[in-house]
Amino acid sequence: MPCTPEILVDVTDLNVSICRGCQRVGFSYKNVLIGFDKEDFKAFVYSFSQLQFETSAVLFPIGERRIIVNSVHCDIQFSFNREEFENICVHLNQSITLLNAKEILSHH
């Protein structure tokens, strides 16, 4: 059965959705889509939100400071400038708040 996504967050270049059936969470940023089970998504967001741009960013050869973030696959990393990183942090945390609220409401 195909997934039926329910949008948690949908802003320019970023979308977080959860499948009504299988309960997998999809995180899409620009042209990259990553699927998670709910607990792995929560762990990803927690680890992402623990990063500090100032202490973790590196200077790229193009002269721009970027932070490197590991993905769920050991050979794939993302790099974000400050604005991208801060925007993603806000929206990932928002999606966790909404996901937690949905879980609470579904148990009542």
C-alpha positions in Angstrom: 0.0 0.0 0.0 1.4 3.4 -0.9 2.2 5.9 1.8 -0.3 8.6 2.7 1.8 11.5 4.0 0.5 13.9 6.6 2.5 17.1 6.6 4.0 18.3 9.8 6.1 21.1 8.4 6.1 22.5 4.9 8.2 25.6 4.2 10.4 26.7 1.3 12.9 23.9 0.5 11.9 21.8 3.6 9.2 19.4 4.3 8.6 16.9 7.2 5.7 14.4 6.8 4.6 11.3 8.5 2.9 8.4 6.8 -0.6 7.7 8.2 -0.1 4.0 7.5 3.4 2.9 8.2 4.2 5.8 10.5 7.6 6.5 8.8 8.8 10.1 8.8 10.1 11.7 5.7 12.5 14.7 5.9 13.0 16.5 2.6 15.4 19.4 2.2 15.8 20.8 -1.3 16.3 17.7 -3.5 17.2 15.2 -0.7 14.6 12.9 0.9 15.5 10.8 4.0 13.1 8.3 5.6 13.1 7.4 9.3 11.1 5.4 11.7 9.8 7.8 14.4 12.4 7.1 17.0 15.3 7.4 14.6 13.8 10.8 13.4 13.6 12.0 17.0 17.2 11.0 17.6 18.3 12.7 14.3 16.6 15.9 15.4 18.0 15.7 18.9 21.6 15.3 17.6 21.1 18.0 15.0 19.8 20.5 17.6 22.8 19.8 19.8 25.2 21.1 17.2 26.5 24.7 17.6 27.4 26.4 14.3 30.1 28.6 15.9 32.1 25.7 17.3 31.4 23.1 14.5 31.6 25.1 11.3 34.6 24.8 9.0 35.9 27.1 6.3 35.2 25.6 2.9 37.5 26.3 0.0 35.0 28.7 -1.5 35.6 31.0 1.6 32.3 30.2 3.3 31.9 28.8 6.8 29.6 25.7 6.8 28.7 23.0 9.3 28.9 19.4 8.3 26.1 17.1 9.5 26.1 13.4 9.3 23.1 11.7 7.7 21.7 8.2 8.4 24.2 6.8 6.0 27.9 6.8 7.1 29.1 8.0 3.6 26.7 10.9 3.2 27.0 14.2 5.0 25.3 17.5 4.5 26.9 20.9 4.6 24.9 24.0 5.6 25.7 27.7 5.9 24.6 29.5 9.0 21.2 30.6 7.6 20.3 27.1 6.3 21.4 25.5 9.5 19.4 27.8 11.8 16.3 27.5 9.5 16.5 23.7 9.6 16.9 23.6 13.3 13.8 25.7 13.9 11.7 23.6 11.5 13.0 20.2 12.7 12.2 21.2 16.3 8.8 22.4 15.2 8.1 19.0 13.6 9.1 17.2 16.7 6.7 19.3 18.8 3.9 18.5 16.3 4.8 14.8 16.2 4.8 14.6 20.0 1.4 16.4 20.1 0.0 14.0 17.6 1.2 11.0 19.7 -0.4 12.4 22.8 -3.7 13.1 21.1 -3.8 9.7 19.5 -3.6 8.0 22.9 -6.7 9.8 24.2 
